[in-house]
Amino acid sequence: MYIVFEGTVGTGKSTQSKLLVEHLKSQYPDREVIRVREPGKTPIAEAIRTLVQGTEFPEEMDPICEAYLYSAARAQLINTITKPALEREAIVVSDRCFWSSLSYQGYTKGTGIETIWQVNKPIVESCLPDLVLFFDMPVEIGLSRTFDGVGDKHELNGKEFFEQAHEGYLKCVEDGRFAKKAVSINALGTIEEVSTRILTQVNPLLS
């Protein structure tokens, strides 16, 4: 079972993905449950994350260059951790997936969702998420909760940028190619309220 949390910045994805992992480990003590993040988790993928998100260059990184770097990190994670875990029938919970590339490099930066899908398709087509939970929240609220000290330069983009990204995510939810199931989750409310909405979607898939 491969469950992904997606959305723009500050929507609570990381908090909720950690809570879900804790819940699943408690409810299914005999099943392996692992949490991953994109980009990251492996040493190579983490190095790419630092390069793309935490390094300042004297030139702007081209969106296609950015997309290929993210896809390289994704290939390393999927082929060394995610796929082997799924083959062991583990439950994999991921903070982001290739949807982020479709939305940010594809839709928001104007390269095109289809172009970025073709970049990622050879990597992800045999490992599509069973469930993508898109955290739907007004962009201005997410931005007010953004700065967490992780040094992601992309979080410095303004409201218009993330409103475009939000639109890109909604297009991904509507497109049936990118997950076995995709739903929008109302990300407003208390941590407990959002967690309950998530479990309403997750529990039937595991029963």
N, C-alpha and C positions, 0 to 999 in steps of 0.2 A: 504494500500500500504506500503510495507516494502522494503526500499532501503538501501543497505549496501555499505560502502566505505572500500576497502581492499587494502593491499599492504605492502611492507617492509617500514622500517623507513625513514623519511625525504622526502616522496613523495608528501606531501601536502594534505593528506586525511582530516585531522582535519580542516584545513582552508576551503577546498572546501565543506565539509559537513555543516559547519556553514553558508557558503554563500548560499548553496542550501536551507537550512531551512529558511533563510531570504527571499529568492526568493519565496518559496512556500507559506509562510505566506502572502506575498504581493499579489501573484497571486490568492490564494484561501482563502480569508479572512473568509469564512464561514466554513472552514475545520480545524480541530485540527491537528497541526503539532508538533511533538515532536522529540527531538534529544537525543539519548542515546550513550553510549560508552561501549565497552567491553574490559576488565572487568570493571564493575563499575555501576554507576547511583543510585543503592540502597545502604543503609548503609552496609548491609552484603557483597554485591559484592565489594564495595569500600575497605572494610577491607581485603577481599581476595586479591584484587589488590595490596594493600600495602604489604601483606605477601609475595606474589610471586615475585613482581617486585621491591619492595623497601626495602627488608630486607636481610641483609647479614647473612649467616649461616656458621658455620665452616665445613660444608659438602656440596657437590654439590647436588642439588635437582634432583631426578630421573625424567626423562621425563614423565613416567606414573603418578607419584605423581603430577607433574606439570599439566598434562592434566586433572586429576580428580579435582584438585583445580579450574582450569579455568572452567571446566564444571559445577562445583557447583555454581560458580558465575553466569555463564550463565543461569542455571536453575532458580536462584532467579530473575534475570532480566527479563527473558522471561515470567515466570509465574506471576510475580507481576506487570510488566509494559508493556512489548511489546505485549503479547497476549491480555490483556484487552483493550489496545489502538486500536489494529487492529479490535477487535470485535466492537469497537465504530466507526469503519471506519475512524480512524485517519490515517494520513501519518506518518510513523515512519522512521526516518533517523538514521542509526547506523554507528558509527566509529568502525569498525571491527565486526566480528561475529565468528562463529565456524571455518571458513576458516583459521583463524590465528592458531588455534590448529592443523588443518590438515597439514598446511605448516610447522610450527615451531616444534611442538612436534612429528608430524607424519613423515614428509619427512626429515626435516633438522636434527633432532636428532635421526633419524633412527628407530623409533618405528613402522612406517608404517602408511600411510594415512588410510588404511582400519581399522587398529586397533583403531585409534583415532576416525574414523567415528562411529565405534560401541559404543565407549564410549559416544559420543554425540548424536547419533541417537535417543534414547528415549526422549531426551530433545527438539531437534530441528525439527524432521521429520514433525510434525504437524504445524510448523511455519517457513517454508523455505522462504528465501528472494524472493520477486518478481523480484528484480534486484540487482545483485552484480556488482559493478564497480571496477575492479582491476586496480590500478594506476601503470602503467608500466613505469619504469624509470631506467636508468643505476644505478647499486648499488652504485658506487663510488660517484655519484652526490647526491643521497639520504643521504649517510653517511656524506657528507660534510655539510649537513643542519640539522644534527640530534640533537645535544646537546641543549635541550631547557629547562633544569633545572627541569624536572619533576621527576628525580631520578629513571628512569627505568634502572636497571642494565643490562637488555638484550641489550640495545643499545651499550654496551661496546664490544659486539662481533665484530669480524673482517669482512673484505670484503667477505672472502670465505663462512662464515656462512650465510650472507645475500644473496649471490649468490645462495646458495642452497635453501634458503627460496623463492627466486624469482622463481626458477624452480618448487618448490612445488605449488606455486600459479598458475602457468601456467597449471599444471596438474589439479588443481581444476577447472579452467576455462573450460578445455576440458571435464571434467567429468559432465555428465548431471544430476547427482543425487543431487547436492549440491545447486541448485537454480533454480527457474523457468526460469530465464534468467541471463546470465553472459557475460560480455564484458570486453575486455582490453581497457583502456583509455590511450592515450599518455599523460603522466603527465609532459612533457617538455613544456616550453613556459611560457607566462605570466599567471597571475592568471585569467585574463579575457578570454584568449584563452582556458585554461583548463575548465573553467566554461561553455563556449559555447559548448565544446565537451560533457560535462555532460548533459546539457539541451537537446542536440540532442537525447540522449538516454532516458531521463526521461519524457520529454514532451509528446511523443506519448502514454506512459502508462497512463497518467492522462487525456488525451483528451477524 
